[in-house]
Amino acid sequence: MYEWSSSTEGAPWKEYCTEIKSVKINNGVTSIGWSAFENCTNLTDITIPDGITYIGQGAFYECISLKNIELPDSVTYVGQIAFAKCESLVDMILPDGVTSLGWNTFNSCKNLASIKLPNSLTGIPPYLFENCISLKEIKIPNSVTSIGWSAFEGCRNLKNIEIPNSVTSIGHRAFRYCTNLTNVGSLEGVTNIEYEAFYGCAGMDSIHIPSSIALIGESIIASNSEKTEALEDIKIILETASEDELAEYVCVDNEDFHDMNR
């Protein structure tokens, strides 16, 4: 399918895209191009045949009424903002053939409550689920080695996420303002935690800093200028560096850090 975003005229159905409610893609099509159904605001249902391998950037961007979509096993790639701002999308299963997702793929899908990630996925890209405010839990497969920056930022109802031992890197602001997050697992295997990774996660009562850590960014829990009462109860579990070495990075100041670990 043509990459309509590269055309000044857009897709042939662009002029009446708001009238489209259902789409059936014929057999033989192997890709859905960039911006193919962008802003089809009344599209509620689409049938994608087996044989589609590629879903392009912004293919269903701002399809705010899209409720049902089933991806065939043939899909291997879903592009940037492909389903971003699909506000009616409640659940999604990504087939195991998917090896790569673009940035912001599900950004601001505010009613997305459940999604199954494929076992073939190697990384959680930046901003993947940013502001998915209905997402409550998610299982990260053991194939994933990195969590990109702001991947779950603003997922304020996310309560539980088990980060597998395969993950070595957690990007900056990955879980920023996940205010109800209570558990992320042991973080065993993680070597890098970038700045503000868990900033504003007031629901957490402890965080484990494993001996595998080689790099830890500033203010992974709170900044020097912003502190909540809940952060006073967070316990930092240290395995490697001394409290003095980590104090300036993980919270407000050295005194507060030592108080939390007494």
C-alpha positions as CSV (number, residue, x, y, z in Angstrom):
1,M,0.0,0.0,0.0
2,Y,1.3,3.5,-0.9
3,E,3.0,5.7,1.7
4,W,0.3,8.3,1.7
5,S,2.2,10.7,4.0
6,S,4.6,11.4,1.2
7,S,1.8,12.6,-1.0
8,T,0.4,16.1,-0.8
9,E,-3.0,14.8,-1.7
10,G,-3.1,12.0,0.9
11,A,-4.9,8.7,0.5
12,P,-7.6,8.6,-2.2
13,W,-10.3,8.3,0.5
14,K,-9.0,11.3,2.5
15,E,-11.8,13.6,1.6
16,Y,-14.4,11.3,3.0
17,C,-12.3,9.4,5.6
18,T,-14.6,10.6,8.4
19,E,-17.5,8.7,6.8
20,I,-15.6,5.4,6.9
21,K,-16.8,3.1,9.6
22,S,-15.5,-0.3,8.5
23,V,-12.7,-1.5,6.3
24,K,-11.8,-4.9,4.9
25,I,-8.4,-5.2,3.2
26,N,-8.3,-7.7,0.4
27,N,-6.0,-10.7,0.3
28,G,-2.8,-10.1,-1.6
29,V,-2.0,-6.8,0.2
30,T,1.3,-7.1,2.0
31,S,1.6,-3.7,3.7
32,I,-0.4,-0.8,5.1
33,G,1.3,2.4,4.2
34,W,2.1,5.5,6.2
35,S,-1.0,7.5,7.3
36,A,-3.2,5.2,5.3
37,F,-6.2,5.6,7.6
38,E,-5.0,8.6,9.6
39,N,-7.9,10.7,11.2
40,C,-10.6,8.2,10.1
41,T,-12.4,9.3,13.2
42,N,-15.5,7.1,12.8
43,L,-13.6,3.9,11.8
44,T,-14.6,1.3,14.4
45,D,-13.5,-2.0,12.8
46,I,-10.9,-3.2,10.3
47,T,-10.2,-6.6,8.9
48,I,-6.5,-7.2,8.1
49,P,-5.7,-10.4,6.1
50,D,-2.9,-12.8,6.7
51,G,0.0,-11.8,4.5
52,I,0.3,-8.3,5.8
53,T,3.8,-7.9,7.1
54,Y,4.2,-4.2,7.6
55,I,2.0,-1.5,9.2
56,G,3.4,1.9,8.4
57,Q,3.9,5.1,10.5
58,G,0.7,6.7,11.5
59,A,-1.4,4.1,9.7
60,F,-4.3,4.4,12.1
61,Y,-3.2,7.6,13.9
62,E,-6.1,9.3,15.7
63,C,-8.7,6.7,14.7
64,I,-10.5,7.7,17.9
65,S,-13.4,5.3,17.4
66,L,-11.4,2.2,16.5
67,K,-12.4,-0.6,18.9
68,N,-11.5,-3.9,17.3
69,I,-8.4,-4.8,15.4
70,E,-6.7,-8.2,15.1
71,L,-3.3,-8.4,13.6
72,P,-2.4,-11.5,11.6
73,D,0.6,-13.7,12.5
74,S,2.3,-12.5,9.4
75,V,2.9,-9.0,10.8
76,T,6.6,-8.3,11.7
77,Y,6.7,-4.5,12.0
78,V,4.4,-1.8,13.4
79,G,5.6,1.7,12.8
80,Q,5.8,4.9,14.8
81,I,2.4,6.3,16.0
82,A,0.6,3.6,14.1
83,F,-2.1,3.4,16.7
84,A,-1.4,6.5,18.7
85,K,-4.4,8.4,20.0
86,C,-6.8,5.5,19.2
87,E,-8.8,6.4,22.2
88,S,-11.4,3.7,22.0
89,L,-8.9,0.8,21.7
90,V,-9.3,-1.3,24.8
91,D,-7.1,-4.4,24.2
92,M,-4.6,-5.6,21.7
93,I,-2.6,-8.8,21.0
94,L,0.6,-8.4,19.1
95,P,1.5,-11.6,17.3
96,D,4.8,-13.4,18.0
97,G,6.1,-12.5,14.5
98,V,6.4,-8.9,15.5
99,T,10.1,-8.1,16.1
100,S,10.1,-4.4,16.0
101,L,7.8,-1.5,17.1
102,G,8.2,2.2,16.3
103,W,8.3,5.0,18.8
104,N,5.0,6.2,20.2
105,T,3.1,3.2,18.6
106,F,0.4,3.3,21.3
107,N,1.0,6.7,22.8
108,S,-2.1,8.3,24.4
109,C,-4.4,5.3,23.8
110,K,-6.2,6.4,26.9
111,N,-8.6,3.4,27.2
112,L,-6.0,0.7,26.4
113,A,-6.3,-1.5,29.5
114,S,-4.6,-4.7,28.3
115,I,-2.0,-5.6,25.7
116,K,0.0,-8.8,25.0
117,L,3.6,-8.2,23.8
118,P,5.2,-10.8,21.5
119,N,8.0,-13.1,22.7
120,S,10.0,-12.0,19.6
121,L,10.3,-8.3,20.8
122,T,13.8,-7.3,21.7
123,G,13.2,-3.8,23.0
124,I,10.4,-1.5,24.3
125,P,10.9,1.7,22.2
126,P,10.6,5.2,23.5
127,Y,7.2,6.6,24.3
128,L,5.5,3.3,23.4
129,F,2.8,3.5,26.0
130,E,3.2,7.1,27.2
131,N,-0.1,8.5,28.7
132,C,-1.9,5.2,28.4
133,I,-3.8,6.0,31.5
134,S,-6.0,2.9,31.7
135,L,-3.1,0.4,31.4
136,K,-3.0,-1.5,34.7
137,E,-0.5,-4.3,34.2
138,I,1.7,-5.6,31.5
139,K,4.1,-8.5,31.1
140,I,7.4,-7.8,29.5
141,P,8.7,-10.9,27.6
142,N,12.1,-12.3,28.4
143,S,13.3,-11.4,24.9
144,V,13.4,-7.7,25.8
145,T,16.8,-6.2,26.7
146,S,15.9,-2.5,27.0
147,I,13.1,-0.2,28.0
148,G,13.2,3.1,26.1
149,W,12.9,6.6,27.5
150,S,9.4,7.6,28.6
151,A,8.1,4.2,27.5
152,F,5.5,4.1,30.3
153,E,5.5,7.7,31.4
154,G,2.2,9.0,32.7
155,C,0.6,5.5,32.9
156,R,-0.9,6.6,36.2
157,N,-3.0,3.4,36.7
158,L,-0.2,1.0,36.0
159,K,0.2,-1.0,39.3
160,N,2.4,-3.9,38.6
161,I,5.1,-4.7,36.0
162,E,7.7,-7.4,36.3
163,I,10.9,-6.4,34.6
164,P,12.6,-9.6,33.5
165,N,16.3,-10.4,34.1
166,S,17.0,-10.0,30.3
167,V,16.5,-6.2,30.6
168,T,19.8,-4.4,31.0
169,S,18.8,-0.8,30.4
170,I,15.9,1.4,31.7
171,G,15.8,4.7,29.8
172,H,15.2,8.1,31.3
173,R,11.7,8.8,32.5
174,A,10.7,5.3,31.6
175,F,8.1,5.1,34.4
176,R,7.9,8.8,35.3
177,Y,4.6,9.7,37.0
178,C,3.4,6.1,37.2
179,T,1.8,7.2,40.4
180,N,0.2,3.9,41.3
181,L,3.1,1.7,40.4
182,T,4.0,-0.5,43.4
183,N,6.3,-3.2,42.0
184,V,8.8,-3.5,39.2
185,G,10.6,-6.7,40.4
186,S,14.2,-7.2,41.5
187,L,15.8,-5.4,38.5
188,E,18.4,-8.2,38.5
189,G,20.5,-7.9,35.4
190,V,19.9,-4.2,34.9
191,T,23.2,-2.3,34.4
192,N,21.9,1.2,33.5
193,I,19.0,3.2,35.1
194,E,18.8,6.6,33.5
195,Y,17.7,9.9,35.1
196,E,14.2,10.2,36.5
197,A,13.4,6.6,35.5
198,F,10.9,6.2,38.5
199,Y,10.4,9.9,39.2
200,G,7.0,10.6,40.9
201,C,6.2,6.9,41.5
202,A,4.7,7.7,44.8
203,G,3.0,4.3,45.1
204,M,6.3,2.4,45.5
205,D,7.5,1.5,49.0
206,S,10.9,0.1,47.9
207,I,13.2,-0.1,45.0
208,H,16.0,-2.6,44.6
209,I,19.4,-1.4,43.3
210,P,21.2,-4.6,42.3
211,S,24.9,-5.3,42.2
212,S,24.8,-5.4,38.4
213,I,24.3,-1.6,38.3
214,A,27.1,0.2,36.4
215,L,25.4,3.5,35.6
216,I,22.6,5.3,37.5
217,G,21.2,8.6,36.4
218,E,20.2,11.6,38.6
219,S,16.9,11.8,40.4
220,I,15.7,8.4,39.5
221,I,13.0,8.8,42.2
222,A,12.6,12.5,42.9
223,S,14.2,15.8,42.0
224,N,15.9,18.2,44.3
225,S,13.1,20.7,43.9
226,E,10.1,18.4,44.1
227,K,9.4,15.9,46.9
228,T,6.2,14.2,48.0
229,E,5.4,12.8,51.4
230,A,5.1,9.3,49.9
231,L,8.8,9.4,49.0
232,E,9.7,9.6,52.6
233,D,8.6,6.0,53.0
234,I,10.5,4.6,50.0
235,K,13.3,2.3,51.0
236,I,16.3,2.0,48.7
237,I,17.8,-1.5,48.8
238,L,21.5,-1.3,48.1
239,E,23.7,-4.2,47.1
240,T,26.7,-2.5,45.7
241,A,27.6,1.2,46.0
242,S,27.6,2.9,49.4
243,E,24.7,5.2,50.4
244,D,27.0,8.2,50.0
245,E,27.8,7.3,46.4
246,L,24.2,7.0,45.4
247,A,22.5,9.6,47.6
248,E,22.8,12.5,45.2
249,Y,21.3,10.5,42.4
250,V,18.3,8.7,43.7
251,C,16.4,11.3,45.7
252,V,16.2,14.7,47.2
253,D,19.4,15.1,49.2
254,N,21.9,13.1,51.2
255,E,20.1,13.6,54.5
256,D,16.7,12.5,53.1
257,F,18.4,9.5,51.5
258,H,20.0,8.3,54.7
259,D,16.8,8.8,56.6
260,M,15.0,6.6,54.2
261,N,17.5,3.8,54.6
262,R,17.7,3.7,58.4
